[in-house]
Amino acid sequence: MDENLKIPTHVALILDGNGRWAKKRGLPRQMGHKKGCETVEQIVEDADRMEIKYLTVLGFST
């Protein structure tokens, strides 16, 4: 990782649109939520690797 890269202490994510993502691709809504979960898992791993101290995740669903 670049030594000059400034890594934030806190990153916040607002998840919205997984159902629309799936619908756009002709998939069941649940597949959009599954894909969203997989993406969050990857983000958590990346944030840990980057030593981001706080990660806030807010998800919406109807």
C-alpha positions as CSV (number, residue, x, y, z in Angstrom):
1,M,0.0,0.0,0.0
2,D,1.2,3.5,-0.8
3,E,2.8,5.1,2.3
4,N,1.4,8.5,1.3
5,L,-2.2,7.3,1.0
6,K,-4.4,8.7,3.7
7,I,-6.7,6.0,5.2
8,P,-9.8,7.3,7.0
9,T,-10.4,6.2,10.6
10,H,-14.2,5.8,10.0
11,V,-16.0,4.8,6.8
12,A,-19.8,4.7,6.6
13,L,-21.8,2.8,4.0
14,I,-25.5,3.1,3.2
15,L,-26.7,0.1,1.3
16,D,-29.7,0.5,-0.9
17,G,-30.8,-0.8,-4.2
18,N,-30.0,-4.5,-4.0
19,G,-33.5,-5.5,-4.9
20,R,-33.5,-3.1,-7.9
21,W,-30.1,-4.5,-8.9
22,A,-31.5,-8.0,-9.0
23,K,-34.7,-6.9,-10.8
24,K,-32.7,-5.1,-13.5
25,R,-31.0,-8.4,-14.2
26,G,-34.1,-10.5,-14.1
27,L,-33.2,-12.2,-10.8
28,P,-35.3,-12.7,-7.7
29,R,-35.1,-9.9,-5.2
30,Q,-33.4,-12.2,-2.7
31,M,-30.5,-12.7,-5.1
32,G,-29.9,-8.9,-4.9
33,H,-29.8,-9.1,-1.1
34,K,-27.4,-12.1,-1.3
35,K,-25.1,-10.2,-3.6
36,G,-25.2,-7.2,-1.3
37,C,-24.2,-9.4,1.6
38,E,-21.3,-10.8,-0.4
39,T,-20.2,-7.2,-1.2
40,V,-20.4,-6.2,2.5
41,E,-18.3,-9.2,3.5
42,Q,-15.6,-8.2,1.0
43,I,-15.7,-4.5,2.2
44,V,-15.3,-5.7,5.8
45,E,-12.2,-7.7,4.8
46,D,-10.7,-4.9,2.8
47,A,-11.4,-2.4,5.6
48,D,-9.7,-4.7,8.1
49,R,-6.7,-5.1,5.7
50,M,-6.5,-1.3,5.3
51,E,-6.7,-0.9,9.1
52,I,-9.8,1.2,9.0
53,K,-10.8,1.4,12.7
54,Y,-14.5,2.0,12.4
55,L,-16.9,0.7,9.7
56,T,-20.6,1.7,9.9
57,V,-23.1,-0.1,7.7
58,L,-26.7,0.9,7.3
59,G,-29.0,-1.3,5.2
60,F,-32.5,-0.6,3.9
61,S,-35.1,-3.1,2.9
62,T,-38.8,-3.1,2.4
